[in-house]
Amino acid sequence: MSRYARSEREALADLMLTLGPDAPTVNTGWTTRDLAAHLVVRERRPDAAGGIVLAPLRGYAERVRRRIATRPWTQLVGQVRRPPVWSPVSNPVTDELANTLEFFIHHEDVRRAGERWQPRDLPAGLSAALWRRCAPLARLALRRFPADLFVQAPGHGEVSVGRGGEPVRMVGAPGELALFLSGRQRVARVQIDGASELAERLRGAHLAM
């Protein structure tokens, strides 16, 4: 049964309505309206959703996103809140797998763009679900990092990645690691132990989902 994907989606939609369409997000240059339109494209426009990850389709996807962003704000947030059952990424079979990480990260994109945010005390089940997604994400995002890099979430596990060399350890809660590994290093509460130049390289690396 879907649980965390739905709760993160609902919390994000509620926060968007509270803050309005022009609030900042962690995503450089994007407002809450931009982010909402991105989510609608991902779930409701399979003809354009490929452009989120495939460069040749990016221009078309962005044109579609910009058109969707002009919709009335309450309508746009309502479409984020209630995905279509036919969506490849948001139907009852795929929702929890495809959207737990997605909506946790985008919820934090809005939360952490403010001035007085603090990390949430996440349910144990959500932290466990995020860690299950962090391990493969780390292997993909950091597979070429020039160090013997250990990514550790205390109480959940550790994964070793990188091309070998000087040891570096990255430690954080699963949610913080998820944000770091998806390119939100500047707002992720993660500790990095190792050579300073490698730590700085990690914090400045281009990491994205």
Protein Blocks (a to p, Z undefined) as FASTA:
>chain_A
ZZklmmmmmmmmmmmmmnopmbccfbghiafklmmmmmmmmmmmmmlmmmmmmmklmmmm
mmmmmmmmmpcfklmmmmmmmccfklmklcfklmmmmmmmmmmmmmmmmmmmmmkbccdd
ddfklmmmmmmmmmmmmmmmmmmpccddddddehkaccdedjbdjdddddddfklmmmmm
nopammcccddeddfklmmmmmmpccdZZ
